[in-house]
């Protein structure tokens, strides 16, 4: 919206510009709602995963979650007349789904068998750094302001890491690092692949990732030997509805409409949300370093958002 609007021209340009302005406002609102979803819903899923692990093995937990979510979305969309993805779109969705969900979420779920939920979210907070580097492969390096925001956010993450160490479990640390790299690369690459547009793209990616995780789970000998308790079942339902259908759809929307540095800026807010929930509901400890780091992380996110709005 311009800044030098005079009263006189309104009658000549107003009616023509109204649809465009309305469409722009609607798009901005959708972007902000999508950001809020990935910021806060995904921040809460770290604790939900930890609870669900009390009744499900890691890869089958993630696999069942995404297969159910993807199947529900796919069936609903097909019944509403959404076209079935083409073979090329299924291939693109499979690549994205395997990188984001099998390599990304699956390894995070695996690591949370030993690593606290807040610390897991902390490691994943480095996603924007890797995403910025991978985006450079396609010639989309961050702007100066975005680099500043990413740098400040990473300083906050470094301070937050003083809350606990990763050295006690090298396997969990390695899984989290690989998960971060896989998620970042898949997020950037998805912008250049042929995938279904809109919610059908999310449904196809959820199905592909869920099938891949289920195969990996059964292939590594995982099995569910007893009926999970109410806590793990409730956590699974939350992960399916909110963590998968709502938040993943919002993230897929962002990947197609904003710069990677903004789409992945959720990684700076997720640790704050995960740590607060961990302290309040799971008894996790936060030191003074954590309390200092949280506003620094949020400041980094604010700078990234401001840089995006100016660009």
C-alpha positions in Angstrom: 0.0 0.0 0.0 1.4 3.4 -1.0 2.2 6.4 1.2 1.4 9.3 -1.1 -2.3 8.7 -1.7 -4.3 11.9 -2.3 -8.0 12.4 -1.9 -8.7 13.5 -5.4 -7.6 10.3 -7.4 -9.6 8.0 -5.2 -12.7 8.1 -7.4 -10.7 7.1 -10.5 -8.4 4.4 -9.2 -10.3 3.1 -6.1 -12.8 0.7 -7.7 -10.2 -0.9 -9.9 -7.6 -1.4 -7.2 -10.0 -2.8 -4.6 -9.8 -6.5 -5.8 -6.0 -6.4 -5.9 -5.8 -4.8 -2.5 -8.2 -7.3 -1.0 -6.2 -10.2 -2.6 -3.0 -8.8 -1.2 -4.5 -8.4 2.3 -5.9 -11.9 2.2 -2.5 -13.3 1.2 -0.7 -11.4 4.0 -3.2 -12.7 6.5 -2.7 -16.3 5.3 1.1 -15.9 5.6 0.8 -14.5 9.1 -1.6 -17.3 10.2 0.7 -19.9 8.7 3.7 -18.4 10.5 1.8 -18.6 13.8 0.9 -22.2 13.2 4.4 -23.4 12.5 5.8 -21.2 15.3 3.6 -22.4 18.1 2.1 -25.7 17.0 5.4 -27.2 16.0 7.0 -25.8 19.2 4.5 -27.9 21.2 5.0 -31.1 19.1 8.4 -31.7 20.7 6.8 -32.4 24.0 4.0 -34.3 22.3 6.5 -36.6 20.6 8.2 -37.3 23.9 4.9 -38.3 25.4 3.9 -40.4 22.5 7.2 -42.3 22.7 5.9 -43.8 25.9 3.7 -46.1 23.8 5.2 -46.2 20.3 8.6 -46.9 18.9 10.1 -43.8 17.1 9.9 -44.6 13.4 6.6 -46.3 13.6 5.3 -43.4 15.7 6.2 -41.0 13.0 5.1 -43.3 10.2 1.7 -44.0 11.6 1.2 -40.3 12.3 1.9 -39.2 8.8 0.2 -42.1 7.0 -3.1 -41.4 8.9 -2.8 -37.6 8.4 -2.0 -37.9 4.7 -4.7 -40.5 4.1 -7.3 -38.3 5.8 -6.3 -35.2 3.8 -6.0 -37.1 0.5 -9.4 -38.8 0.9 -11.1 -35.5 1.8 -9.6 -33.6 -1.1 -10.4 -36.3 -3.7 -14.0 -36.4 -2.4 -14.2 -32.6 -3.0 -13.0 -33.1 -6.6 -9.3 -32.1 -6.3 -7.4 -33.8 -9.1 -5.1 -36.7 -8.4 -1.4 -35.7 -8.7 0.4 -36.6 -11.9 3.3 -39.1 -11.9 5.8 -36.2 -11.9 4.0 -34.5 -9.0 4.0 -37.8 -7.0 7.7 -38.1 -7.6 8.4 -34.5 -6.4 6.2 -35.0 -3.4 8.0 -38.2 -2.6 11.4 -36.5 -2.6 10.1 -33.7 -0.4 8.2 -36.0 2.0 11.2 -38.3 2.4 13.6 -35.4 3.1 11.4 -33.5 5.4 9.5 -36.3 7.2 11.7 -39.3 7.1 15.1 -37.6 7.3 13.9 -34.6 9.3 11.0 -35.5 11.6 11.8 -39.2 11.8 15.4 -38.6 13.0 14.1 -36.0 15.5 11.7 -38.5 16.9 14.4 -41.1 17.0 16.7 -38.7 18.9 14.1 -37.8 21.5 14.4 -41.2 23.0 17.4 -39.7 24.8 17.5 -36.0 24.2 15.1 -33.6 26.1 12.4 -32.0 24.0 13.7 -28.5 24.5 17.2 -29.4 23.5 16.0 -31.2 20.4 14.1 -28.0 19.4 17.3 -26.1 20.1 19.3 -28.1 17.6 16.6 -27.9 14.9 16.8 -24.1 15.4 19.8 -24.2 13.1 17.6 -25.0 10.1 17.5 -21.4 8.8 21.3 -21.4 8.7 21.5 -24.5 6.6 18.5 -23.4 4.5 20.2 -20.1 3.7 23.3 -21.9 2.5 21.4 -24.4 0.4 19.3 -21.6 -1.1 22.6 -20.1 -2.3 23.0 -23.2 -4.6 20.0 -21.8 -6.6 21.3 -18.3 -6.4 19.0 -17.0 -3.6 21.4 -15.8 -0.9 19.9 -14.0 2.0 19.8 -10.2 2.1 22.0 -8.3 4.5 19.2 -7.8 6.9 18.2 -11.4 6.8 21.9 -12.4 7.5 21.8 -10.1 10.5 18.6 -11.7 11.8 20.0 -15.2 11.2 23.2 -14.3 13.0 21.4 -12.8 16.0 19.2 -15.8 16.2 22.1 -18.2 16.1 23.8 -16.2 19.0 20.7 -16.8 21.0 20.7 -20.5 20.1 24.4 -20.7 21.2 23.5 -19.2 24.5 20.5 -21.5 24.9 22.8 -24.5 24.3 24.5 -23.8 27.7 21.3 -25.2 29.3 22.5 -28.7 28.6 25.1 -30.7 26.7 24.8 -33.1 23.8 28.0 -35.0 24.6 26.2 -37.5 26.8 24.5 -39.1 23.8 26.5 -38.8 20.5 23.9 -40.9 18.6 21.1 -38.6 19.5 23.2 -35.5 18.7 24.2 -37.0 15.3 20.6 -37.9 14.5 19.5 -34.3 15.3 22.2 -32.8 13.1 21.3 -35.0 10.2 17.6 -34.3 10.7 18.3 -30.5 10.5 20.3 -30.8 7.3 17.7 -33.0 5.7 14.9 -30.8 6.6 16.7 -27.6 5.4 17.7 -29.1 2.1 14.2 -30.6 1.4 12.6 -27.2 2.3 14.8 -25.3 -0.3 14.6 -28.0 -3.0 10.9 -28.2 -2.7 10.6 -24.8 -4.4 12.2 -26.2 -7.6 10.4 -29.5 -7.8 7.1 -30.2 -9.4 4.7 -31.0 -6.5 0.9 -30.7 -6.3 -0.3 -27.3 -5.4 -2.2 -26.5 -2.3 -3.3 -29.0 0.4 -2.9 -31.9 -2.1 0.8 -31.3 -2.0 0.8 -31.6 1.7 -1.3 -34.8 1.6 1.0 -36.4 -1.0 4.2 -35.5 1.0 2.7 -36.8 4.2 1.8 -40.1 2.6 5.2 -40.5 1.0 7.0 -39.6 4.2 4.7 -41.8 6.3 5.2 -44.9 4.1 8.9 -44.4 4.1 9.0 -44.1 7.9 6.8 -47.2 8.3 9.0 -49.2 6.0 12.1 -48.1 8.0 10.4 -48.9 11.3 9.4 -52.4 10.3 12.8 -52.9 8.6 14.7 -52.1 11.8 12.5 -54.5 13.8 10.2 -52.0 15.5 6.9 -53.3 16.7 4.0 -52.3 19.0 3.7 -55.0 21.6 0.8 -53.6 23.7 -2.0 -51.1 23.5 -0.6 -47.6 24.2 -1.9 -45.7 27.2 -4.2 -42.6 27.2 -1.3 -40.2 27.3 0.6 -41.6 24.2 -2.7 -42.0 22.3 -3.8 -38.4 23.0 -0.3 -37.2 22.0 -0.6 -39.2 18.8 -3.9 -37.6 18.0 -2.6 -34.1 18.6 0.4 -34.8 16.3 -1.9 -36.1 13.6 -4.4 -33.3 13.6 -2.4 -30.2 14.6 1.3 -31.2 14.1 0.7 -32.8 10.7 -2.5 -31.7 9.0 -2.6 -28.1 10.2 1.0 -27.1 10.7 2.6 -29.0 7.8 0.0 -27.6 5.4 0.9 -24.1 6.7 4.6 -24.8 6.2 4.1 -26.1 2.7 2.1 -22.9 1.9 5.0 -20.8 3.2 7.6 -22.6 1.2 5.8 -21.7 -2.0 5.2 -18.0 -1.2 8.0 -16.6 1.0 11.8 -16.7 1.1 13.4 -19.8 2.7 14.8 -17.7 5.6 11.3 -16.6 6.6 9.7 -20.0 6.1 12.3 -21.6 8.3 12.3 -18.8 10.9 9.9 -20.9 13.0 13.1 -22.8 14.2 14.0 -19.8 16.3 10.6 -19.7 18.1 10.1 -23.4 18.5 12.9 -23.8 21.2 11.3 -21.1 23.3 7.9 -22.8 23.1 9.3 -26.3 23.6 11.4 -25.2 26.6 8.4 -23.4 28.3 6.2 -26.4 27.8 9.0 -28.7 29.0 9.4 -26.7 32.2 5.7 -26.3 32.8 4.5 -29.9 31.9 7.5 -32.2 32.0 9.7 -30.7 34.7 12.6 -29.9 32.4 15.1 -27.3 33.8 16.0 -24.0 32.3 19.1 -22.0 33.5 19.7 -18.3 33.4 21.4 -18.8 30.0 18.0 -19.9 28.6 16.2 -16.9 30.0 18.8 -14.6 28.4 18.7 -16.5 25.1 15.0 -16.4 24.5 14.6 -12.7 23.8 17.7 -12.7 21.6 16.2 -15.5 19.5 12.9 -13.6 19.2 14.8 -10.5 18.2 16.5 -12.5 15.4 13.1 -13.6 14.1 11.7 -10.1 14.2 14.6 -8.8 12.1 14.1 -11.6 9.5 10.4 -10.7 9.3 11.2 -7.0 8.9 13.7 -7.7 6.2 11.2 -9.8 4.4 8.5 -7.1 4.5 11.0 -4.5 3.2 12.2 -6.7 0.4 
